[in-house]
């Protein structure tokens, strides 16, 4: 899980740059969630994921899985914290 901080920090920073407050507010209202939304669309998400992978080429399957696992674990933990107050 050492990959958690750099991977999460990377995507958090990029999504803050790319997102808009209006889109984030709309997504939050639509999802009826207390989670934080960045306000990016699906095309921006896909493009940033592709750029992240391209910057780390050649990316092994094991490395990609570790990055995805780190992101999923981070956001699951955040959702649990919100759910439990």
C-alpha positions in Angstrom: 0.0 0.0 0.0 3.0 2.3 -0.3 1.6 3.5 -3.6 -1.5 5.1 -2.0 -0.2 8.6 -1.2 1.5 9.4 -4.5 -1.3 7.9 -6.6 -4.1 9.6 -4.7 -2.2 12.9 -4.5 -1.7 12.8 -8.3 -5.3 12.2 -9.2 -6.6 14.6 -6.5 -4.4 17.4 -7.8 -5.2 16.8 -11.5 -9.0 16.5 -10.9 -8.9 19.7 -8.9 -7.3 21.4 -11.9 -9.7 19.9 -14.4 -13.0 20.0 -12.5 -15.5 22.7 -12.0 -17.4 23.6 -8.9 -20.7 23.6 -10.8 -20.2 20.1 -12.1 -19.1 18.9 -8.6 -22.2 20.4 -7.0 -24.4 18.8 -9.6 -22.8 15.4 -9.2 -23.0 15.6 -5.4 -26.7 16.5 -5.6 -27.5 13.8 -8.1 -25.7 11.2 -6.1 -27.2 12.5 -2.8 -23.8 11.8 -1.2 -21.6 13.4 1.4 -18.5 12.4 -0.6 -16.4 15.0 -2.2 -16.8 15.3 -6.0 -14.1 16.9 -8.2 -16.4 18.0 -11.0 -14.8 16.2 -13.9 -16.7 14.4 -16.7 -16.1 10.8 -18.0 -13.9 12.0 -20.9 -11.6 13.9 -18.5 -11.4 10.9 -16.2 -10.4 8.6 -19.1 -7.9 11.0 -20.5 -6.2 11.5 -17.2 -6.0 7.8 -16.5 -4.5 7.3 -20.0 -2.0 10.1 -19.4 -1.1 8.6 -16.0 -0.4 5.2 -17.5 1.5 6.7 -20.5 3.8 8.6 -18.2 4.7 5.4 -16.5 5.2 3.3 -19.6 6.0 0.5 -19.8 3.5 -0.2 -17.1 3.2 -3.7 -15.9 -0.1 -5.3 -15.1 1.0 -5.8 -11.4 1.9 -2.1 -11.2 -1.5 -1.0 -12.7 -3.4 -3.3 -10.3 -1.5 -1.9 -7.3 -2.4 1.7 -8.4 -6.0 0.8 -8.8 -6.1 -1.1 -5.5 -4.6 1.9 -3.7 -7.2 4.2 -5.1 -10.1 1.9 -4.4 -8.9 1.4 -0.8 -8.5 5.1 -0.2 -12.0 5.9 -1.4 -13.6 3.0 0.4 -12.0 4.2 3.6 -13.2 7.7 3.0 -16.8 6.5 2.4 -16.6 4.4 5.6 -15.5 7.5 7.6 -18.4 9.5 6.2 -20.9 6.8 6.9 -19.8 6.4 10.5 -19.8 10.1 11.2 
